Amino acid sequence: MPVSADATNVKSVQDIARGAPQRPSRPAPATRAAPATAPKRTAPAPAPAPAPVSTGSDPWERRGRDDEENGSPIVDPEELMQDARDLMGAMSAGDKIAFYGSGLVVLSCFTPWKETAADGDALGLMSTGFGAFVLSLMVMVAIGVRVRSSFPNLNPVVPWMAQLFTTFLCLIWCIVFIKVSSDTTLVPTPIGNAEMMNSSPSFGVFIGLLGSVAALIGAFLGLKSKND
C-alpha cells in the first residue's frame, strides 16, 4: 500500500473529541417536594371579663356602717359617755344631789346589809334590800326623764311626784329593814364559845339609808329652785 506522506497520522485532540460517540446525559435528580407544613393554630381570644355585679353600697363605706349601727342594739361607748355628760350638765344642784344619793343606795346593795348567826353576811341584792335597789333606780330614771324632757307631752308634775314618792318609799324601806333585821337574841357562834345576836343590820344598810336621805334632800332643793 502506498505510504502516505503523513506516516504518523497524528490527529488533534479536537478531531478525536468530535469523532467520539456521544454519551447519553444522566437525568438530573428529581428534587423532593417540600413537606407540607401544618397550618399554625392561632391562640383563642381571651373571653371578656364579666361585668362587676352591683351588690349595693360598699360594706366598708362609713355611711353604710353608720346606717347599720343605727339599727343595731350595740351602742358606741363614746355616745353613752356624751349622753351622760349632757345629762349632768342639764341637772341643777338639787338634781345632782338626788341622783348621786340614789346611786349611793344602788352601790350599797352590793355590800352586806344583814349579818345572821346561821347564814353570815347577806348582801342587799340577796335579801329584802333588793326593794331599795329597784326604788333607787326608779328615782334615777324619773330624774333623767324630767331633765331630758324625754316625753314632751307628759306633764312635768308627774316625774316630780314619781321622784318624791320613790325617794320617800326607799327611805322607809331602809328604816324598816333595819328594824326587821335586828334580833337581839343571843345564840352561840359557829366557831368558839362566844355568843352573838341572832340577826343584826350590817354597814351596807346604813350606807343605803344615808343615800336615801341625800336623795330626799336633793329632791326638796330641786323643788325649791324650780319654784324660784
Buried (B, 14 or more C-beta within 10 A) or exposed (E): EEEEEEEEEEEEEEEEEEEEEEEEEEEEEEEEEEEEEEEEEEEEEEEEEEEEEEEEEEEEEEEEBEEEEEEEEEEEEEEEEEEEEEBEEEBBEBBBBBBBBBBBBBBBBEBBBBBBBEEEEBBBBBBBBBBBBEBBBBBBBBBBBBBEEEEEEEEEEEBBEBBBBBBBBBBEBBEEBBEEBEBEEEBEEEEEEEEBBEBBBBEBBBBBBBBBBBBBBBBBBBBEEEEE
